[in-house]
């Protein structure tokens, strides 16, 4: 399993409510978490096969930006 990390503009619990259905609905994502206490609001995604671009597009569908940190 690989872990991908992204800097996001997901700032609050309301934002999480908006993005959760998109991330939960992506079958390639095993698990994910957003650290709202981090200044960069780090999204961590665990997956066997998802790409950085696929995560970016999934988050974008919810109206947010996810910039890869480890690309």
Secondary structure, 3 states (H helix, E strand, C coil): CEEEEEEECCCCHHHHHHHHHHHHHCCCEEEEEECCCCCCCEEEEEECCCCHHHHHHHHHHCCCCEEECCC
